[in-house]
Amino acid sequence: MVGESFASSLLDEFKSNKTKCFELSEIEIAGHVVEFRYFCGSILKSFYQQNLETATTEEKDMVFNEIMPQAYSLMTDFFEHGSATQIRELAEQLTGHVLTLSLQMYGCRVIQKAIEVVDLYQQTKMVTELDGYVMRCVRDQNGNHVI
């Protein structure tokens, strides 16, 4: 639980110390980017926006790789347990991204769950985005699960 106590103390310091300039790498090393996002909200969003502009490719990859599995997992949970309004709004956020997500390891799970639970109109809208790409998806290790 050393990692958890480190993350908690760093989070406490981040929230209480308005003068320290934190570096992006200080948060990724803790392995709790998502935890920081939930607790700090718009303050952290601003922090990431400022730091991502100047971050190295490696730092950006660290943040992205840590956030995406949780983001997809959270989306899948909301598709499974969210209200009808939440499901509808979340499905709207997928518009224009169905093919890309279908070809990703975690994204394909989100698309599968979304297609299972959204209404017929949204199902049709999502499936239409795959028009012309069915064979590409069939041949893809992730996309084939969506098809």
CNS distance restraints for C-alpha pairs under 8 A (distance, minus, plus):
assign (resid   1 and name CA) (resid   5 and name CA) 6.40 0.50 0.50
assign (resid   2 and name CA) (resid   6 and name CA) 6.09 0.50 0.50
assign (resid   3 and name CA) (resid   7 and name CA) 6.08 0.50 0.50
assign (resid   3 and name CA) (resid  30 and name CA) 6.64 0.50 0.50
assign (resid   3 and name CA) (resid  31 and name CA) 7.95 0.50 0.50
assign (resid   4 and name CA) (resid   8 and name CA) 6.06 0.50 0.50
assign (resid   5 and name CA) (resid   9 and name CA) 6.03 0.50 0.50
assign (resid   6 and name CA) (resid  10 and name CA) 6.00 0.50 0.50
assign (resid   6 and name CA) (resid  30 and name CA) 6.87 0.50 0.50
assign (resid   7 and name CA) (resid  11 and name CA) 5.89 0.50 0.50
assign (resid   7 and name CA) (resid  30 and name CA) 5.59 0.50 0.50
assign (resid   7 and name CA) (resid  31 and name CA) 7.73 0.50 0.50
assign (resid   7 and name CA) (resid  32 and name CA) 6.51 0.50 0.50
assign (resid   8 and name CA) (resid  12 and name CA) 6.06 0.50 0.50
assign (resid   9 and name CA) (resid  13 and name CA) 6.11 0.50 0.50
assign (resid  10 and name CA) (resid  14 and name CA) 6.00 0.50 0.50
assign (resid  10 and name CA) (resid  27 and name CA) 7.90 0.50 0.50
assign (resid  11 and name CA) (resid  15 and name CA) 6.18 0.50 0.50
assign (resid  11 and name CA) (resid  36 and name CA) 6.55 0.50 0.50
assign (resid  12 and name CA) (resid  16 and name CA) 6.13 0.50 0.50
assign (resid  13 and name CA) (resid  17 and name CA) 5.52 0.50 0.50
assign (resid  14 and name CA) (resid  18 and name CA) 7.40 0.50 0.50
assign (resid  14 and name CA) (resid  22 and name CA) 7.72 0.50 0.50
assign (resid  15 and name CA) (resid  40 and name CA) 7.15 0.50 0.50
assign (resid  22 and name CA) (resid  26 and name CA) 6.85 0.50 0.50
assign (resid  23 and name CA) (resid  27 and name CA) 7.38 0.50 0.50
assign (resid  23 and name CA) (resid  51 and name CA) 7.56 0.50 0.50
assign (resid  24 and name CA) (resid  28 and name CA) 6.64 0.50 0.50
assign (resid  24 and name CA) (resid  48 and name CA) 7.50 0.50 0.50
assign (resid  24 and name CA) (resid  51 and name CA) 6.39 0.50 0.50
assign (resid  24 and name CA) (resid  55 and name CA) 7.61 0.50 0.50
assign (resid  24 and name CA) (resid  59 and name CA) 7.26 0.50 0.50
assign (resid  25 and name CA) (resid  29 and name CA) 6.05 0.50 0.50
assign (resid  25 and name CA) (resid  59 and name CA) 6.68 0.50 0.50
assign (resid  26 and name CA) (resid  30 and name CA) 6.82 0.50 0.50
assign (resid  27 and name CA) (resid  31 and name CA) 6.89 0.50 0.50
assign (resid  27 and name CA) (resid  32 and name CA) 6.84 0.50 0.50
assign (resid  27 and name CA) (resid  33 and name CA) 6.31 0.50 0.50
assign (resid  28 and name CA) (resid  32 and name CA) 6.61 0.50 0.50
assign (resid  28 and name CA) (resid  33 and name CA) 6.07 0.50 0.50
assign (resid  28 and name CA) (resid  62 and name CA) 6.62 0.50 0.50
assign (resid  28 and name CA) (resid  63 and name CA) 6.43 0.50 0.50
assign (resid  28 and name CA) (resid  66 and name CA) 8.00 0.50 0.50
assign (resid  31 and name CA) (resid  66 and name CA) 7.37 0.50 0.50
assign (resid  32 and name CA) (resid  36 and name CA) 6.32 0.50 0.50
assign (resid  33 and name CA) (resid  37 and name CA) 6.27 0.50 0.50
assign (resid  33 and name CA) (resid  63 and name CA) 7.03 0.50 0.50
assign (resid  33 and name CA) (resid  66 and name CA) 6.89 0.50 0.50
assign (resid  33 and name CA) (resid  67 and name CA) 6.74 0.50 0.50
assign (resid  34 and name CA) (resid  38 and name CA) 6.33 0.50 0.50
assign (resid  34 and name CA) (resid  66 and name CA) 7.73 0.50 0.50
assign (resid  34 and name CA) (resid  67 and name CA) 6.13 0.50 0.50
assign (resid  34 and name CA) (resid  70 and name CA) 7.43 0.50 0.50
assign (resid  35 and name CA) (resid  39 and name CA) 6.38 0.50 0.50
assign (resid  36 and name CA) (resid  40 and name CA) 5.83 0.50 0.50
assign (resid  36 and name CA) (resid  41 and name CA) 7.94 0.50 0.50
assign (resid  36 and name CA) (resid  44 and name CA) 7.16 0.50 0.50
assign (resid  37 and name CA) (resid  41 and name CA) 5.49 0.50 0.50
assign (resid  37 and name CA) (resid  44 and name CA) 6.01 0.50 0.50
assign (resid  37 and name CA) (resid  45 and name CA) 7.16 0.50 0.50
assign (resid  40 and name CA) (resid  44 and name CA) 5.31 0.50 0.50
assign (resid  40 and name CA) (resid  45 and name CA) 8.00 0.50 0.50
assign (resid  41 and name CA) (resid  45 and name CA) 6.31 0.50 0.50
assign (resid  42 and name CA) (resid  46 and name CA) 6.10 0.50 0.50
assign (resid  43 and name CA) (resid  47 and name CA) 6.29 0.50 0.50
assign (resid  44 and name CA) (resid  48 and name CA) 6.07 0.50 0.50
assign (resid  45 and name CA) (resid  49 and name CA) 6.13 0.50 0.50
assign (resid  46 and name CA) (resid  50 and name CA) 6.17 0.50 0.50
assign (resid  47 and name CA) (resid  51 and name CA) 6.14 0.50 0.50
assign (resid  48 and name CA) (resid  52 and name CA) 5.62 0.50 0.50
assign (resid  49 and name CA) (resid  53 and name CA) 6.50 0.50 0.50
assign (resid  50 and name CA) (resid  54 and name CA) 7.43 0.50 0.50
assign (resid  51 and name CA) (resid  55 and name CA) 5.80 0.50 0.50
assign (resid  52 and name CA) (resid  60 and name CA) 6.61 0.50 0.50
assign (resid  55 and name CA) (resid  59 and name CA) 5.78 0.50 0.50
assign (resid  55 and name CA) (resid  60 and name CA) 6.19 0.50 0.50
assign (resid  56 and name CA) (resid  60 and name CA) 6.26 0.50 0.50
assign (resid  57 and name CA) (resid  61 and name CA) 6.06 0.50 0.50
assign (resid  58 and name CA) (resid  62 and name CA) 6.18 0.50 0.50
assign (resid  59 and name CA) (resid  63 and name CA) 6.38 0.50 0.50
assign (resid  60 and name CA) (resid  64 and name CA) 6.06 0.50 0.50
assign (resid  61 and name CA) (resid  65 and name CA) 5.82 0.50 0.50
assign (resid  62 and name CA) (resid  66 and name CA) 6.15 0.50 0.50
assign (resid  63 and name CA) (resid  67 and name CA) 6.09 0.50 0.50
assign (resid  64 and name CA) (resid  68 and name CA) 5.95 0.50 0.50
assign (resid  65 and name CA) (resid  69 and name CA) 7.21 0.50 0.50
assign (resid  66 and name CA) (resid  70 and name CA) 7.39 0.50 0.50
assign (resid  67 and name CA) (resid  71 and name CA) 6.02 0.50 0.50
assign (resid  68 and name CA) (resid  72 and name CA) 6.07 0.50 0.50
assign (resid  68 and name CA) (resid 106 and name CA) 7.96 0.50 0.50
assign (resid  69 and name CA) (resid  73 and name CA) 6.05 0.50 0.50
assign (resid  69 and name CA) (resid 106 and name CA) 6.30 0.50 0.50
assign (resid  70 and name CA) (resid  74 and name CA) 5.93 0.50 0.50
assign (resid  71 and name CA) (resid  75 and name CA) 6.15 0.50 0.50
assign (resid  72 and name CA) (resid  76 and name CA) 6.12 0.50 0.50
assign (resid  72 and name CA) (resid 106 and name CA) 6.03 0.50 0.50
assign (resid  72 and name CA) (resid 107 and name CA) 6.25 0.50 0.50
assign (resid  72 and name CA) (resid 109 and name CA) 7.80 0.50 0.50
assign (resid  72 and name CA) (resid 110 and name CA) 6.15 0.50 0.50
assign (resid  73 and name CA) (resid  77 and name CA) 6.19 0.50 0.50
assign (resid  73 and name CA) (resid 106 and name CA) 7.68 0.50 0.50
assign (resid  73 and name CA) (resid 110 and name CA) 7.64 0.50 0.50
assign (resid  74 and name CA) (resid  78 and name CA) 6.21 0.50 0.50
assign (resid  75 and name CA) (resid  79 and name CA) 6.15 0.50 0.50
assign (resid  75 and name CA) (resid  90 and name CA) 7.55 0.50 0.50
assign (resid  75 and name CA) (resid 110 and name CA) 6.52 0.50 0.50
assign (resid  76 and name CA) (resid  80 and name CA) 6.21 0.50 0.50
assign (resid  76 and name CA) (resid 109 and name CA) 7.23 0.50 0.50
assign (resid  76 and name CA) (resid 110 and name CA) 5.23 0.50 0.50
assign (resid  76 and name CA) (resid 113 and name CA) 6.29 0.50 0.50
assign (resid  76 and name CA) (resid 114 and name CA) 7.53 0.50 0.50
assign (resid  77 and name CA) (resid  81 and name CA) 5.89 0.50 0.50
assign (resid  77 and name CA) (resid  82 and name CA) 7.39 0.50 0.50
assign (resid  78 and name CA) (resid  82 and name CA) 4.41 0.50 0.50
assign (resid  78 and name CA) (resid  83 and name CA) 7.93 0.50 0.50
assign (resid  78 and name CA) (resid  86 and name CA) 7.35 0.50 0.50
assign (resid  78 and name CA) (resid  87 and name CA) 6.70 0.50 0.50
assign (resid  79 and name CA) (resid  87 and name CA) 5.47 0.50 0.50
assign (resid  79 and name CA) (resid  90 and name CA) 7.82 0.50 0.50
assign (resid  79 and name CA) (resid 113 and name CA) 6.48 0.50 0.50
assign (resid  79 and name CA) (resid 114 and name CA) 6.00 0.50 0.50
assign (resid  79 and name CA) (resid 117 and name CA) 6.71 0.50 0.50
assign (resid  80 and name CA) (resid 113 and name CA) 7.27 0.50 0.50
assign (resid  80 and name CA) (resid 117 and name CA) 7.34 0.50 0.50
assign (resid  82 and name CA) (resid  86 and name CA) 5.71 0.50 0.50
assign (resid  82 and name CA) (resid  87 and name CA) 5.96 0.50 0.50
assign (resid  83 and name CA) (resid  87 and name CA) 6.13 0.50 0.50
assign (resid  84 and name CA) (resid  88 and name CA) 6.10 0.50 0.50
assign (resid  85 and name CA) (resid  89 and name CA) 6.13 0.50 0.50
assign (resid  86 and name CA) (resid  90 and name CA) 5.98 0.50 0.50
assign (resid  87 and name CA) (resid  91 and name CA) 6.02 0.50 0.50
assign (resid  87 and name CA) (resid 117 and name CA) 7.99 0.50 0.50
assign (resid  87 and name CA) (resid 118 and name CA) 6.89 0.50 0.50
assign (resid  88 and name CA) (resid  92 and name CA) 6.31 0.50 0.50
assign (resid  88 and name CA) (resid 118 and name CA) 6.82 0.50 0.50
assign (resid  88 and name CA) (resid 122 and name CA) 7.98 0.50 0.50
assign (resid  89 and name CA) (resid  93 and name CA) 6.58 0.50 0.50
assign (resid  90 and name CA) (resid  94 and name CA) 6.83 0.50 0.50
assign (resid  91 and name CA) (resid  95 and name CA) 6.99 0.50 0.50
assign (resid  91 and name CA) (resid 114 and name CA) 6.76 0.50 0.50
assign (resid  91 and name CA) (resid 118 and name CA) 7.37 0.50 0.50
assign (resid  91 and name CA) (resid 122 and name CA) 7.27 0.50 0.50
assign (resid  94 and name CA) (resid  98 and name CA) 6.12 0.50 0.50
assign (resid  95 and name CA) (resid 125 and name CA) 7.93 0.50 0.50
assign (resid  95 and name CA) (resid 126 and name CA) 6.94 0.50 0.50
assign (resid  96 and name CA) (resid 129 and name CA) 7.14 0.50 0.50
assign (resid  97 and name CA) (resid 101 and name CA) 5.99 0.50 0.50
assign (resid  98 and name CA) (resid 102 and name CA) 5.89 0.50 0.50
assign (resid  98 and name CA) (resid 111 and name CA) 6.81 0.50 0.50
assign (resid  98 and name CA) (resid 126 and name CA) 6.34 0.50 0.50
assign (resid  98 and name CA) (resid 129 and name CA) 6.29 0.50 0.50
assign (resid  98 and name CA) (resid 130 and name CA) 7.18 0.50 0.50
assign (resid  99 and name CA) (resid 103 and name CA) 6.44 0.50 0.50
assign (resid  99 and name CA) (resid 129 and name CA) 6.58 0.50 0.50
assign (resid  99 and name CA) (resid 130 and name CA) 5.93 0.50 0.50
assign (resid  99 and name CA) (resid 133 and name CA) 7.79 0.50 0.50
assign (resid 100 and name CA) (resid 104 and name CA) 6.80 0.50 0.50
assign (resid 100 and name CA) (resid 107 and name CA) 7.87 0.50 0.50
assign (resid 101 and name CA) (resid 106 and name CA) 7.73 0.50 0.50
assign (resid 101 and name CA) (resid 107 and name CA) 4.25 0.50 0.50
assign (resid 101 and name CA) (resid 108 and name CA) 5.56 0.50 0.50
assign (resid 101 and name CA) (resid 110 and name CA) 7.72 0.50 0.50
assign (resid 101 and name CA) (resid 111 and name CA) 6.93 0.50 0.50
assign (resid 102 and name CA) (resid 107 and name CA) 5.72 0.50 0.50
assign (resid 102 and name CA) (resid 108 and name CA) 4.13 0.50 0.50
assign (resid 102 and name CA) (resid 109 and name CA) 7.82 0.50 0.50
assign (resid 102 and name CA) (resid 111 and name CA) 6.32 0.50 0.50
assign (resid 102 and name CA) (resid 137 and name CA) 7.42 0.50 0.50
assign (resid 102 and name CA) (resid 142 and name CA) 6.45 0.50 0.50
assign (resid 102 and name CA) (resid 143 and name CA) 4.83 0.50 0.50
assign (resid 102 and name CA) (resid 146 and name CA) 6.28 0.50 0.50
assign (resid 103 and name CA) (resid 107 and name CA) 7.10 0.50 0.50
assign (resid 103 and name CA) (resid 108 and name CA) 6.24 0.50 0.50
assign (resid 103 and name CA) (resid 137 and name CA) 6.90 0.50 0.50
assign (resid 103 and name CA) (resid 140 and name CA) 6.70 0.50 0.50
assign (resid 103 and name CA) (resid 141 and name CA) 7.66 0.50 0.50
assign (resid 103 and name CA) (resid 142 and name CA) 5.23 0.50 0.50
assign (resid 103 and name CA) (resid 143 and name CA) 4.72 0.50 0.50
assign (resid 104 and name CA) (resid 108 and name CA) 5.68 0.50 0.50
assign (resid 104 and name CA) (resid 142 and name CA) 5.99 0.50 0.50
assign (resid 104 and name CA) (resid 143 and name CA) 7.41 0.50 0.50
assign (resid 105 and name CA) (resid 109 and name CA) 7.44 0.50 0.50
assign (resid 105 and name CA) (resid 142 and name CA) 5.74 0.50 0.50
assign (resid 106 and name CA) (resid 110 and name CA) 6.80 0.50 0.50
assign (resid 107 and name CA) (resid 111 and name CA) 6.36 0.50 0.50
assign (resid 108 and name CA) (resid 112 and name CA) 6.08 0.50 0.50
assign (resid 108 and name CA) (resid 142 and name CA) 5.98 0.50 0.50
assign (resid 108 and name CA) (resid 143 and name CA) 6.34 0.50 0.50
assign (resid 108 and name CA) (resid 145 and name CA) 7.04 0.50 0.50
assign (resid 108 and name CA) (resid 146 and name CA) 6.13 0.50 0.50
assign (resid 109 and name CA) (resid 113 and name CA) 6.14 0.50 0.50
assign (resid 109 and name CA) (resid 146 and name CA) 7.75 0.50 0.50
assign (resid 110 and name CA) (resid 114 and name CA) 6.00 0.50 0.50
assign (resid 111 and name CA) (resid 115 and name CA) 6.06 0.50 0.50
assign (resid 111 and name CA) (resid 146 and name CA) 6.74 0.50 0.50
assign (resid 112 and name CA) (resid 116 and name CA) 6.35 0.50 0.50
assign (resid 112 and name CA) (resid 145 and name CA) 7.46 0.50 0.50
assign (resid 112 and name CA) (resid 146 and name CA) 5.39 0.50 0.50
assign (resid 113 and name CA) (resid 117 and name CA) 6.43 0.50 0.50
assign (resid 114 and name CA) (resid 118 and name CA) 5.81 0.50 0.50
assign (resid 114 and name CA) (resid 123 and name CA) 7.99 0.50 0.50
assign (resid 115 and name CA) (resid 122 and name CA) 8.00 0.50 0.50
assign (resid 115 and name CA) (resid 123 and name CA) 5.51 0.50 0.50
assign (resid 115 and name CA) (resid 126 and name CA) 7.53 0.50 0.50
assign (resid 118 and name CA) (resid 122 and name CA) 5.98 0.50 0.50
assign (resid 118 and name CA) (resid 123 and name CA) 6.13 0.50 0.50
assign (resid 119 and name CA) (resid 123 and name CA) 6.16 0.50 0.50
assign (resid 120 and name CA) (resid 124 and name CA) 6.06 0.50 0.50
assign (resid 121 and name CA) (resid 125 and name CA) 6.24 0.50 0.50
assign (resid 122 and name CA) (resid 126 and name CA) 6.07 0.50 0.50
assign (resid 123 and name CA) (resid 127 and name CA) 6.07 0.50 0.50
assign (resid 124 and name CA) (resid 128 and name CA) 5.96 0.50 0.50
assign (resid 125 and name CA) (resid 129 and name CA) 6.81 0.50 0.50
assign (resid 126 and name CA) (resid 130 and name CA) 7.33 0.50 0.50
assign (resid 127 and name CA) (resid 131 and name CA) 6.95 0.50 0.50
assign (resid 130 and name CA) (resid 134 and name CA) 6.07 0.50 0.50
assign (resid 133 and name CA) (resid 137 and name CA) 6.22 0.50 0.50
assign (resid 134 and name CA) (resid 138 and name CA) 6.05 0.50 0.50
assign (resid 134 and name CA) (resid 147 and name CA) 7.17 0.50 0.50
assign (resid 135 and name CA) (resid 139 and name CA) 6.17 0.50 0.50
assign (resid 136 and name CA) (resid 140 and name CA) 6.26 0.50 0.50
assign (resid 136 and name CA) (resid 143 and name CA) 7.70 0.50 0.50
assign (resid 137 and name CA) (resid 141 and name CA) 7.97 0.50 0.50
assign (resid 137 and name CA) (resid 142 and name CA) 7.47 0.50 0.50
assign (resid 137 and name CA) (resid 143 and name CA) 4.20 0.50 0.50
assign (resid 137 and name CA) (resid 144 and name CA) 5.17 0.50 0.50
assign (resid 137 and name CA) (resid 146 and name CA) 7.68 0.50 0.50
assign (resid 137 and name CA) (resid 147 and name CA) 6.85 0.50 0.50
assign (resid 138 and name CA) (resid 143 and name CA) 6.10 0.50 0.50
assign (resid 138 and name CA) (resid 144 and name CA) 4.25 0.50 0.50
assign (resid 138 and name CA) (resid 145 and name CA) 7.95 0.50 0.50
assign (resid 138 and name CA) (resid 147 and name CA) 6.58 0.50 0.50
assign (resid 139 and name CA) (resid 143 and name CA) 7.41 0.50 0.50
assign (resid 139 and name CA) (resid 144 and name CA) 6.43 0.50 0.50
assign (resid 140 and name CA) (resid 144 and name CA) 5.72 0.50 0.50
assign (resid 141 and name CA) (resid 145 and name CA) 7.68 0.50 0.50
assign (resid 142 and name CA) (resid 146 and name CA) 7.34 0.50 0.50
assign (resid 143 and name CA) (resid 147 and name CA) 6.57 0.50 0.50
